[in-house]
Amino acid sequence: MELCYEPGHGGCLDLDWSVYKQHTSQNELKYVALSTIHNRYPSDNWLHVYTDGSAENAIKNAGAGAYSNIFSISYPVGKYCDNFDGEIAAIIYAIDELRNSEV
């Protein structure tokens, strides 16, 4: 993915459509991102796995989750874990789930 910067416009991403994050609604960003994923990595050829981790006030009680068409998981990460810990744990849990599956 190529990232670029245009002075006065903020960053732009190498998506199927040109968008500037600061000038685009969340719904439009989501649509363009998901469309790009599905166009470049069609689900009949690729397994799509979505991960997320988050924490209360970004600094405690983190949780992690992952979803695909073959599994859906969520786990607590830890009382003293932050958003980053949750994000990393979600990726690790997803990889473990894939290793244990028959894909």
N, C-alpha and C positions, 0 to 999 in steps of 0.2 A: 504494500500500500504506500503510495507516494503522498507525503504530506507537503503542503506548500503554504506560503504566507504571502498575502498581498497587503501592503501597508494600508491601514485604514479599514480593512475588511476582516481581519482576523484570519484564522486558519481555514483551510479547505481540505477536503479528503478526496481520495481517488475513488469516487463512487460512480454508479451508472449515470447520475445526474450531477451537475455542478451545484453545490449548495454551500452556503456559509453558515456555520453553526449559530453565530450570534444573530443572524437575520432570518432564521428558519425555526418554525414551531417544533415542539417536541414530537407531535404526531407526524409531521412531514419528515423529520429526521428519521424517525422509526420506520416509516414507510420506505424511504429511500434506502436505508441500511438493509432492511429485510429483503427488499427487491434485489439489491446488489448481491446479497448472499445467495438467494435462490437462482439468480441468473448465472452467476459464476460457478456456483457449486450446487447443481441440481440435486434434489433429495433422492432421486432414483440412482444417482451415482455416488453420493456422499452421505454420511451420517452426520446430521446436524445435532450438536450438543450445546445447550445453552447453560451457562453457569452464573451464579450470583452469590455474593456474600455481603452481609451487612451487619451493623452493630448498633446498639442503642446509643444515640448521640454520637455515633461514629467511633466510640472509644471503649465500649464494654458490652458484654453479653452477645458476642457475635454468633451468627448462624450462617450456614452454607447450604446451598441447594444446587441441583443440576437436573436438567430435563432433556429428554430426547424421545423419539418415538418408540424406544425400547425400554426406557426406565425413567423414573421420576424419584428423586431422593432429596431428603433434607435432614440436616443434623445440627445440633448445637455445637459450637466450636469451643467456647470457653468463656467463663465469667470475665476474665481480664483480657479478652481478645478484642481487637479493633476491626474496622472495615477491611483493612489489608489482609489481616489474618483470615477473615471470612472468605475473601475472594480467593486467596491461595488454597484454602481448605476445599472450596467448591471444586476447583480444578483437580486437586488430588483425589477427591472422592469420585469425581466423574471418571478419571483415568482408572481408578481401582474398579469401578463398576464395569467399565469396558473390558478390562482384563479378565474379569470373572464372568463375562457374558459369552455367548456363543456366536458373536458377530464375526 
